[in-house]
Amino acid sequence: MDPADKRRTFRALHQSGCFVIPNPWNIGSARYLQGLGFKALATTSSGFAHAQGYADGEQSCDEVLAHFSEIAAATDVPVNADFEGGYADDPDGVAANVTRCIATGVAGLSIEDATGNPDRPLYDFDLALARVKAARAAIDRAGGDVVFTARTEGFIRGRPDLDETIRRLKAFADAGADCLYSPGIKTREQIEATVQAVAPKPVNFLNSGAFGFTVKDLAGMGVRRISVGGTLARVAMNAFIKSATEIANEGKFDSFAGVITNPELNKFFADDRARRSKPE
């Protein structure tokens, strides 16, 4: 699919039902997730940063945009870009960078209201809203087909106030966000209150921990989209760290038992490449 087709497909996924949008951190993980049948993917700022040896949030806008281009070009399904805060504080800067993000071929993007300053973790309400409006305007100038997700980060930035979270999400929805997202909410009451507050617009839920909710459970609460953030990347890093630590500290290789084989991975990626090279 070309970018326009991916964007139409991605928008249609948000119209009804509930879907999982897992988060790869490189081409290999993206293609494997696609091969499992997921209908869309999303980048993860933390997963990509850690794989490149950075802390989350330390990479430049140029590095992140190059990553978006790489993942979007390597896959046949829509990709949503975790564009953090748009790599600018002021609305004009956000708009300029959103325009650059759209040019990478992604089907959707998210903008959050976290400042990166622990003393003032969220942008003031009026500025946060102006940033959302600027992102919306930039998307509209580019054709309006990219799905725009607006995020409020209070629950993961030390400001777990549900009333303020809902106030922001409702304002973002009224300002033109296509999808709303508050990472860190985790109880049924929080999830259902958020869904009801912004209805009929779709809500993304971050299922990054052992909350006990299945896809069916979350669909029943009205969640439209389920992401996992950097959790899959941390699962991989955790296995690597445990295995390497065992070798370093104990001289044992027991953790190698049962891992996927080189021929199995070779077959998957060879078959995937052959499929992608066939003319449509």
VOKE-799334 format. One record per residue: residue number from 0; x, y, z of N, C-alpha, C, O in turn. Coordinates in steps of 0.2 Angstrom, whole numbers. Each point is the difference from the previous one (the first is absolute). Last residue first. Layout:
NUM; X; Y; Z; X; Y; Z; X; Y; Z; X; Y; Z
...
//
This chain:
279; 13; -33; -37; -7; -1; 2; -5; 0; -6; -6; 0; 0
278; 33; -9; 3; -5; 5; -2; -7; -1; 2; -2; -5; -1
277; 23; -4; 15; -5; -2; -5; -4; 6; -2; -2; 4; 4
276; 18; -4; 14; 3; 2; -6; -5; -2; -6; 2; 2; -6
275; -7; -6; 29; 0; 7; -1; 2; 2; -7; -1; 5; -3
274; 2; -28; 11; -7; 2; -1; 0; 8; -2; -4; 2; -4
273; 24; -12; 9; -2; -2; -6; -7; 2; -1; -2; 2; -6
272; 11; 3; 26; 4; 4; -5; -3; -2; -7; -1; 4; -4
271; -6; -16; 23; -3; 6; 0; 3; 5; -6; -4; 3; -3
270; 13; -25; 7; -7; 0; -3; -3; 7; 0; -4; 1; -5
269; 25; -3; 15; 0; -1; -7; -6; -1; -4; -1; 3; -5
268; 1; 0; 29; 2; 6; -4; 1; -1; -7; -1; 5; -4
267; -5; -24; 18; -5; 6; 0; 2; 6; -4; -4; 2; -4
266; 20; -20; 6; -6; -2; -5; -5; 6; 1; -3; 2; -6
265; 22; 0; 20; 1; 1; -7; -5; -2; -5; -2; 4; -5
264; -1; -8; 28; 0; 7; -2; 2; 2; -7; -3; 4; -3
263; 4; -26; 10; -7; 2; 1; -1; 7; -2; -4; 2; -4
262; 26; -12; 6; -4; -2; -7; -7; 3; 1; -3; 2; -6
261; 16; 2; 25; 2; 4; -5; -3; -2; -7; -3; 4; -3
260; -10; -9; 26; 6; -2; -3; 2; 5; -6; -5; 3; -2
259; -8; 0; 27; -2; -1; -7; 7; -1; -4; 5; 3; 2
258; -5; -10; 24; -1; 6; -4; -1; -2; -7; 1; -5; -3
257; 3; -10; 22; -7; 1; -3; -1; 6; -4; -5; 2; -2
256; 27; -3; 18; -5; -6; -1; -7; 3; -3; -3; 4; 3
255; 22; 9; 5; 0; -1; -7; -5; -5; -2; -2; -1; -6
254; 8; 7; 28; -5; 4; -2; -1; 0; -8; -5; 2; -3
253; 23; -13; 16; -7; -3; 1; -5; 4; -3; -5; -3; -3
252; 30; 5; 6; -3; 2; -7; -7; -3; 0; -3; -1; -5
251; 24; 9; 24; -5; -5; -2; -3; 3; -6; -1; 6; -1
250; 17; 4; 17; 3; -4; -5; -4; -5; -3; 2; -5; -3
249; -6; 23; 20; 0; -7; 2; 3; -5; -6; 2; -6; 2
248; -3; 31; -3; 0; -1; 7; 1; -8; 2; 3; -1; 5
247; -6; 9; -28; 6; 4; 3; 1; -2; 7; 6; 0; 2
246; -24; -10; -14; 6; -2; -3; 6; 4; 4; 5; -3; 1
245; -27; 9; 5; 2; -7; 2; 6; -3; -3; 4; -3; 4
244; -11; 24; -11; 2; 1; 7; 1; -7; 3; 5; -1; 3
243; -14; 3; -25; 7; 2; 0; 3; 0; 7; 6; -1; 1
242; -29; -5; -4; 4; -5; -3; 8; 3; 1; 4; -4; 2
241; -21; 19; 5; 0; -6; 5; 5; -5; -3; 4; -3; 4
240; -8; 22; -18; 4; 1; 6; 1; -6; 5; 5; -1; 3
239; -19; -1; -23; 8; 1; -1; 4; 1; 6; 5; -3; 1
238; -29; 2; 1; 3; -6; -1; 7; 0; -2; 4; -4; 3
237; -15; 25; 0; 1; -4; 6; 3; -7; 0; 4; -2; 4
236; -9; 15; -23; 6; 3; 3; 1; -4; 7; 6; -2; 2
235; -25; -3; -15; 6; -2; -3; 6; 2; 3; 4; -4; 1
234; -24; 12; 8; 0; -7; 0; 6; -3; -3; 4; -4; 3
233; -8; 27; -6; 3; -2; 7; 0; -7; 1; 4; -3; 4
232; -14; 11; -23; 7; 1; -1; 3; -2; 7; 6; -2; 0
231; -29; 1; -1; 3; -5; -4; 8; 0; 0; 3; -4; 0
230; -15; 22; 10; 0; -6; 4; 3; -6; -4; 4; -4; 3
229; -8; 29; -7; 6; -3; -1; 1; -7; 3; 5; -3; 1
228; -29; 11; -8; 5; 4; 1; 7; -3; -1; 1; -4; -5
227; -24; -4; 1; 4; -3; 6; 6; 4; 1; 4; -1; 5
226; -32; 4; -15; 7; 0; -2; 4; -2; 6; -3; -1; 6
225; -23; 2; -17; 4; -2; 6; 7; -1; -2; 2; -3; -5
224; -28; 14; -2; 6; -1; -2; 5; -2; 6; -1; 4; 5
223; -23; 1; -3; 0; -1; -7; 7; -3; -3; 1; -4; -4
222; -17; 4; 28; 6; 2; -3; 1; -2; -7; -3; -6; -2
221; -16; 2; 18; 0; 5; -5; 6; 2; -3; 0; 5; -4
220; -5; -23; 20; 0; 7; 4; -1; 5; -5; 0; 6; 1
219; 1; -28; -9; -6; 1; 4; 0; 6; 4; -6; 3; 1
218; 26; -9; -12; -5; 2; -5; -7; 1; 3; -4; 4; -2
217; 21; -11; 16; 1; 7; -2; -5; 2; -6; -2; 5; 1
216; 3; -28; 6; -2; 4; 6; 0; 7; -2; -5; 4; 1
215; 13; -19; -17; -7; -1; 1; -3; 5; 6; -5; 3; -1
214; 28; -6; -3; -3; 4; -5; -7; 0; 1; -3; 6; -1
213; 14; -10; 24; 1; -3; -7; -3; 5; -5; -3; 5; 1
212; 12; -1; 25; -5; 1; -5; 2; -4; -6; 6; 1; -3
211; 7; 1; 24; -5; -5; 0; -5; 1; -5; -5; -4; -1
210; 26; 16; 6; -6; 3; 3; -5; -5; 0; -5; 1; 3
209; 31; 1; -7; -4; -6; 1; -6; 2; 4; -2; -1; 5
208; 15; 18; -23; 2; -4; 7; -5; -6; 0; -5; -1; -4
207; 4; 18; -13; 7; -1; 1; 2; -4; 6; 6; -1; 1
206; -26; 11; -18; 0; -6; 5; 8; -2; 0; 2; -5; -3
205; -17; 28; -4; 7; -3; 0; 0; -6; 5; -1; 1; 6
204; -19; 10; -22; 2; -2; 7; 7; -3; -1; 1; -4; -4
203; -18; 22; -11; 5; -5; 0; 2; -1; 7; 1; 4; 4
202; -25; 5; -16; 5; 1; 5; 6; -6; -1; -2; -6; -1
201; -18; 20; -15; 3; -6; 2; 5; 2; 5; 3; 5; 0
200; -26; 9; -5; 7; 0; -2; 3; -6; 3; -1; -2; 6
199; -22; 11; -2; 1; -7; -4; 7; 0; -2; 2; -5; -4
198; -2; 12; 26; -4; -4; -5; -3; 6; -5; -3; 5; 2
197; 17; -2; 18; 2; 3; -7; -4; -4; -5; 1; 2; -6
196; -5; -7; 29; 1; 8; 0; 2; 2; -7; -3; 6; -2
195; 1; -29; 8; -7; 3; 0; 1; 8; -1; -4; 3; -4
194; 24; -17; 6; -4; -2; -6; -7; 4; -1; -1; 3; -5
193; 14; -1; 25; 3; 4; -5; -4; -2; -7; -1; 5; -4
192; -6; -15; 23; -2; 7; 1; 4; 3; -6; -3; 5; -3
191; 7; -28; 5; -7; 2; -2; -2; 7; 0; -3; 3; -4
190; 25; -10; 12; -1; -1; -7; -7; 2; -2; -1; 3; -5
189; 6; -2; 28; 3; 5; -4; -1; -1; -7; -1; 5; -4
188; -8; -21; 18; -3; 6; 1; 3; 6; -4; -3; 4; -3
187; 13; -26; 3; -6; 0; -4; -3; 7; 1; -3; 3; -5
186; 29; -2; 9; -6; -3; 3; -6; 0; -5; 0; 4; -4
185; 22; 6; -1; 0; -7; 1; -6; -4; 3; 0; -6; -1
184; 15; 30; -11; -6; -2; 3; -1; -8; 0; 3; -3; -5
183; 16; 13; -5; 0; 0; 7; -6; -2; 3; 0; -2; 6
182; 2; 15; -30; 4; -5; 3; 0; 0; 7; 1; 5; 3
181; -18; 5; -20; 3; 2; 6; 4; -6; 3; -3; -4; 4
180; -11; 13; -28; 5; -4; 3; 3; 2; 6; 2; 6; 0
179; -20; -3; -24; 2; 2; 6; 4; -5; 4; -2; -6; 0
178; -5; 13; -27; 0; -5; 5; 3; 3; 6; 4; 5; 0
177; -8; 9; -18; -4; -6; -3; -1; -5; 6; -4; -4; 0
176; 7; 32; 2; 4; -7; 1; -5; -5; -2; -6; 0; 1
175; 0; 24; 0; 1; -4; -6; 4; -6; 0; 2; -3; -5
174; -11; 19; 22; 5; 4; -4; 2; -4; -6; 4; 2; -4
173; -18; -11; 21; -4; 6; -3; 5; 4; -5; -3; 3; -5
172; 13; -21; 18; -5; -2; -5; -4; 5; -4; -1; 0; -6
171; 15; 6; 23; 4; -2; -5; -4; -3; -6; 1; 1; -6
170; -11; 5; 27; 2; 6; -4; 4; -2; -6; -1; 3; -6
169; -5; -20; 20; -6; 3; -3; 2; 6; -4; -3; 1; -5
168; 20; -11; 18; -2; -4; -6; -6; 3; -3; 0; 0; -6
167; 7; 11; 25; 5; 1; -5; -2; -4; -6; 0; 2; -6
166; -12; -5; 26; -1; 7; -3; 4; 1; -6; -2; 3; -5
165; 5; -23; 17; -6; 0; -5; -2; 7; -2; -2; 1; -6
164; 20; -3; 21; 1; -4; -6; -5; 0; -5; 0; 1; -6
163; -3; 9; 27; 4; 4; -5; 2; -4; -6; 0; 3; -5
162; -12; -15; 21; -4; 6; -2; 4; 4; -5; -3; 2; -5
161; 14; -20; 16; -4; -2; -5; -5; 6; -3; -1; 0; -6
160; 26; -1; 17; -6; 3; 1; -5; -1; -5; 1; 2; -6
159; 25; -7; 12; -5; -5; -1; -7; 3; 2; -3; -3; 5
158; 28; 10; -9; -6; 4; 1; -6; -4; -2; -3; 1; -5
157; 27; -8; 3; -1; 3; 7; -6; 4; 1; 0; 4; 5
156; 6; -15; -26; 5; 6; 1; -1; 2; 7; 1; 6; 2
155; -14; -23; -13; 7; -3; 0; 5; 6; 1; 6; -1; 0
154; -30; 6; 0; 1; -7; 4; 7; -3; 0; 1; -4; 4
153; -7; 24; -18; 0; 1; 8; 1; -6; 4; 4; 0; 5
152; -4; 7; -30; 4; -5; 3; 0; 0; 8; 5; -2; 3
151; -20; 5; -28; 1; 4; 6; 4; -5; 5; -2; -5; 1
150; -3; 7; -30; 1; -4; 6; 1; 5; 6; 3; 6; -1
149; -13; -10; -26; 2; 5; 5; 1; -3; 7; -5; -4; 2
148; 4; -3; -30; -1; -2; 7; 3; 5; 4; 6; 1; 0
147; -13; -4; -27; 3; 4; 5; -2; -2; 7; -6; 0; 2
146; 8; -10; -29; -4; 0; 6; 4; 3; 5; 6; -1; 2
145; -5; 7; -29; 3; -3; 6; -4; 0; 6; -3; 5; 2
144; -4; 6; -22; -1; -7; 0; 3; -4; 6; -1; -6; 1
143; 1; 31; -10; -5; -2; 5; -1; -8; 1; -4; -2; 5
142; 18; 19; -19; -5; -5; -3; -5; -3; 5; -5; -2; -2
141; 23; 18; 6; 4; -5; -4; -6; -5; -3; 2; -5; -3
140; -8; 23; 17; 4; 3; -6; 3; -5; -4; 1; 1; -6
139; -11; -8; 26; -5; 2; -5; 3; 3; -6; -2; -1; -6
138; 16; -4; 24; -3; -6; -3; -5; 1; -5; 0; -2; -6
137; 8; 20; 19; 5; -3; -4; -2; -6; -4; 1; -1; -6
136; -15; 10; 22; 0; 4; -6; 5; -2; -5; -1; 0; -6
135; 0; -11; 27; -6; -1; -4; 0; 4; -6; -1; -3; -6
134; 17; 7; 22; 1; -7; -4; -5; -1; -4; 1; -3; -6
133; -4; 22; 19; 6; 1; -5; 1; -6; -4; 1; 0; -6
132; -16; -1; 24; -3; 4; -5; 5; 1; -6; -1; -1; -6
131; 9; -9; 26; -4; -4; -3; -3; 3; -6; -1; -3; -6
130; 13; 17; 19; 5; -5; -3; -4; -5; -4; 1; -2; -5
129; -13; 17; 19; 3; 3; -6; 4; -4; -4; 0; 0; -6
128; -7; -8; 27; -6; 0; -5; 2; 4; -7; -1; -3; -5
127; 16; 2; 24; -1; -6; -3; -5; -1; -5; 1; -3; -5
126; 2; 24; 16; 6; -2; -5; -1; -7; -3; 1; -1; -6
125; -16; 8; 23; -1; 4; -7; 5; -1; -5; -1; -1; -6
124; 3; -10; 28; -6; -2; -4; -1; 3; -7; 0; -3; -5
123; 24; 0; 16; -6; 4; 2; -5; -2; -5; 1; -1; -6
122; 18; -17; 7; -1; 7; -3; -7; 3; 3; -4; -4; 2
121; 18; -15; 12; -5; 1; -5; 0; 7; -3; 1; 5; 4
120; 14; -12; 14; 0; -5; -5; -5; 0; -6; 1; -3; -5
119; 14; 18; 22; -6; 2; -3; -1; -6; -5; 0; 2; -6
118; 18; -5; 19; -3; 5; 5; -7; 2; -3; -4; 3; 4
117; 18; -19; -16; -3; -3; 6; -3; 5; 5; -5; -1; 3
116; 8; 2; -30; 3; 4; 5; -4; -3; 7; -6; 1; 1
115; 1; -8; -24; 6; -2; 1; 4; 3; 6; 5; -1; 2
114; -28; 4; -11; 5; 5; -2; 7; -3; 1; 4; 3; -4
113; -30; -13; -3; 5; -1; 5; 6; 5; -2; 1; 1; -6
112; -23; -7; -6; 1; 6; 4; 5; 0; 5; 0; 5; 4
111; -3; -18; -29; -1; -1; 7; 1; 7; 3; 3; 5; -3
110; -9; -18; -22; 4; 6; 3; -2; 0; 7; -6; -1; 2
109; 6; -18; -25; -3; 3; 7; 5; 6; 2; 6; 0; -1
108; -14; -14; -24; 5; 3; 4; -3; 2; 7; -6; 2; 0
107; 2; -18; -25; -2; 4; 5; 6; 3; 4; 5; -3; 0
106; -2; -9; -20; -7; 1; -1; -3; 4; 6; -6; 2; 0
105; 32; 0; -12; -4; -4; 5; -8; 2; -1; -2; 4; -3
104; 22; 4; -10; -4; -6; -2; -4; -3; 5; -4; -5; -1
103; 19; 25; 1; 4; -7; 1; -5; -5; -3; 3; -6; -1
102; -10; 29; 3; 4; -2; -6; 4; -6; 0; 2; -3; -5
101; -14; 12; 24; -5; -2; -5; 4; -3; -7; -2; -5; -3
100; 14; 16; 20; -2; -6; 2; -4; -4; -5; 1; -5; -2
99; 5; 28; 0; 5; -4; -2; -1; -8; 2; 1; -4; -4
98; -17; 21; 10; 0; -1; -7; 6; -4; -2; -1; -4; -5
97; -1; 8; 27; -5; -4; -2; 0; -1; -7; -1; -5; -3
96; 15; 21; 12; 3; -7; 1; -5; -5; -2; 1; -6; -3
95; -7; 29; 3; 5; -1; -5; 3; -8; 0; 1; -3; -5
94; -17; 10; 21; -3; 0; -7; 5; -2; -5; -1; -4; -4
93; 8; 9; 26; -3; -7; 0; -3; -1; -7; 1; -5; -3
92; 9; 26; 7; 5; -5; 0; -3; -7; -1; 2; -4; -4
91; -17; 22; 8; 3; 0; -7; 5; -5; -1; 1; -3; -5
90; -10; 5; 27; -5; -3; -5; 3; 1; -7; -1; -5; -4
89; 18; 4; 25; -5; 4; -2; -4; -3; -6; 2; -4; -3
88; 16; -9; 13; -5; 3; 6; -5; 4; -3; -6; -1; 1
87; 19; -20; -13; 0; 7; 1; -5; 2; 5; -4; -4; 2
86; 7; -19; -10; 7; 3; 0; 0; 7; -1; 5; 3; -3
85; -24; -19; 6; 1; 4; -7; 7; 3; 0; 1; 4; -5
84; -8; -18; 23; -3; 7; 1; 1; 4; -7; -1; 6; 0
83; 1; -32; -2; 1; 3; 6; -3; 7; 0; -6; 0; -1
82; 4; -18; -16; 4; 7; -1; 1; 4; 6; 2; 6; 0
81; -9; -31; -10; 1; 3; 7; 4; 6; -1; 6; -1; 1
80; -20; -11; -21; 6; 3; 2; -1; 2; 8; -4; 5; 1
79; -8; -25; -18; -1; 6; 4; 6; 3; 3; 4; -5; 3
78; -11; -11; -25; 5; 1; 6; -2; 6; 3; -1; 6; -4
77; -11; -26; -14; 1; 7; 2; 5; 0; 6; 0; -4; 4
76; 4; -15; -21; -5; 2; 4; 1; 7; 2; 5; 2; 0
75; 11; -15; -12; -6; 0; -4; -6; 3; 3; -5; 0; -3
74; 33; 4; 8; -6; -4; 1; -5; 1; -5; 0; 5; -3
73; 22; 6; 4; 1; -7; 1; -6; -4; 1; 1; -7; 0
72; 0; 31; -2; 2; -3; -6; 0; -7; 0; 0; -4; -5
71; -4; 16; 25; -6; 1; -5; 1; -4; -6; -4; -3; -3
70; 22; 4; 19; -6; -5; 2; -5; 1; -5; -3; -5; -2
69; 20; 20; -1; 3; -7; -1; -6; -5; 1; -1; -4; -3
68; -3; 27; 7; 1; -1; -7; 1; -7; -1; -2; -4; -5
67; 3; 11; 27; -7; 0; -3; 0; -2; -7; -4; -4; -2
66; 25; 9; 12; -3; -7; 2; -7; -1; -2; -2; -5; -3
65; 12; 26; -1; 3; -5; -5; -2; -7; 2; -1; -4; -4
64; -6; 22; 18; -3; 0; -7; 2; -5; -5; -3; -3; -3
63; 14; 6; 24; -7; -3; 1; -3; -1; -7; -4; -5; -1
62; 24; 17; 3; 1; -8; 1; -6; -3; 0; -1; -6; -3
61; 0; 29; 2; 3; -3; -7; 1; -7; 1; -2; -4; -4
60; -4; 17; 23; -6; -1; -4; 3; -3; -7; -4; -5; -2
59; 18; -2; 23; -2; 7; -3; -6; -2; -5; -2; -6; -1
58; 8; -7; 25; 1; 0; -7; -2; 7; -3; -5; 3; 2
57; 1; -11; 21; 7; 4; -1; 1; 0; -7; 5; 4; -2
56; -24; -15; 13; -1; 8; 0; 7; 3; -2; 0; 6; -1
55; 1; -30; 12; -6; 3; -3; 0; 7; 0; 1; 3; 5
54; 23; -13; -4; -6; 0; 4; -6; 2; -4; 1; 4; -4
53; 19; -16; -9; -2; 6; 3; -5; -1; 6; -4; -5; 0
52; 14; -11; -17; 5; 2; 6; -2; 6; 3; 4; 4; 3
51; -16; -17; -21; 6; 4; -2; 4; 3; 5; 5; 3; -1
50; -24; -16; 6; 4; -4; -4; 6; 3; -3; 4; -3; -3
49; -19; 15; 17; 4; -5; 4; 4; -4; -5; 6; -2; 1
48; -21; 17; -10; 5; 3; 3; 5; -5; 3; 6; 1; 0
47; -26; -9; -10; 5; 2; -5; 6; 4; 4; 6; -2; -2
46; -24; -4; 15; 3; -6; -3; 5; 1; -5; 6; -3; 0
45; -18; 21; 10; 4; -3; 5; 4; -6; -3; 6; -1; 1
44; -23; 12; -14; 6; 5; 1; 5; -4; 5; 6; 1; -1
43; -23; -13; -16; 1; 1; 7; 6; 5; 1; 6; -2; -2
42; -25; -4; -19; 6; 0; 2; 0; 1; 8; -5; 2; 3
41; -14; -15; -17; 2; 6; 3; 7; 0; 2; 2; -4; 3
40; -21; -10; -20; 6; 0; 4; 1; 7; 3; -3; 5; -3
39; -18; -22; -9; 4; 6; 0; 5; -1; 5; 0; -4; 5
38; -13; -14; -10; -3; 4; -5; 4; 7; -1; -1; 3; -5
37; 9; -29; 13; -2; 6; 3; -2; 5; -6; 4; 0; -5
36; 5; -23; 4; -6; 2; -2; -3; 6; 3; -6; 2; -1
35; 28; -14; 1; -5; -3; 4; -7; 2; -1; -5; -2; 3
34; 24; 11; -15; -1; -6; -2; -5; -4; 5; -3; -5; -2
33; 9; 27; 7; -4; 0; -6; -1; -7; -2; -6; -2; -2
32; 21; 4; 19; -7; 2; 2; -5; 0; -6; -5; -2; 1
31; 28; -1; -6; -3; -6; 3; -7; 1; 3; -4; -4; -1
30; 16; 22; -9; -2; -5; -5; -3; -6; 3; -5; -3; -3
29; 14; 20; 17; -6; 2; -4; -3; -5; -5; -6; -1; 0
28; 26; -3; 12; -5; 0; 5; -7; 2; -4; -5; -3; 1
27; 25; 6; -13; -1; -7; 1; -6; -1; 5; -4; -5; -2
26; 12; 27; -3; -4; -3; -5; -1; -7; 1; -6; -3; -2
25; 6; 18; 23; 5; -1; -5; -4; -3; -6; -5; -3; 1
24; -6; 6; 20; 6; 5; 1; 5; 0; -6; 5; 4; 0
23; -34; -10; 5; 7; -2; -1; 5; 5; 1; -2; 6; 0
22; -24; -10; 9; 6; 5; -1; 6; -3; -1; 4; -2; 4
21; -33; -4; -7; 6; -1; 4; 6; 4; -3; 0; 3; -5
20; -27; -3; 5; 5; 3; -4; 7; 0; 4; 2; 4; 4
19; -29; -15; -4; 6; 0; 3; 5; 3; -5; 1; -2; -6
18; -29; 5; 7; 6; -3; -3; 6; 1; 4; 0; 5; 3
17; -30; -4; -4; 6; 1; 4; 6; -3; -3; 0; -6; -2
16; -26; 17; -7; 4; -6; 2; 6; 2; 5; 0; 6; 2
15; -8; 12; -21; -4; -5; 4; 5; -6; 3; 5; -1; -3
14; 3; 21; -9; -7; 1; 0; -4; -4; 4; -5; 2; 2
13; 30; -2; -7; -3; 4; 6; -7; 1; 0; -3; 3; 5
12; 15; -14; -23; 1; -4; 6; -3; 4; 6; -2; -4; 5
11; 3; 15; -25; -6; -4; 0; 1; -5; 6; -5; -2; 3
10; 23; 17; -8; -6; 4; 3; -6; -5; 0; -4; 1; 5
9; 23; -10; -14; 1; 1; 8; -6; 4; 2; -2; -1; 6
8; 3; -4; -29; -1; -6; 4; 1; 2; 7; -4; -3; 4
7; 8; 20; -18; -7; -2; -1; -1; -6; 5; -5; 0; 3
6; 27; 7; -5; -3; 4; 4; -8; -1; 0; -3; 1; 5
5; 17; -14; -19; 1; -1; 7; -4; 4; 4; -2; -2; 6
4; 2; 7; -29; -4; -6; 2; 1; -2; 7; -5; -2; 4
3; 18; 20; -11; -7; 1; 0; -4; -6; 1; -5; 1; 4
2; 28; -4; -6; -1; 4; 6; -8; 2; 0; -3; -1; 5
1; 8; -21; -20; 4; 7; 1; -3; 4; 6; -5; -3; 3
0; 6; -25; -6; -4; 6; 0; 4; 6; 0; 6; 0; 3
//
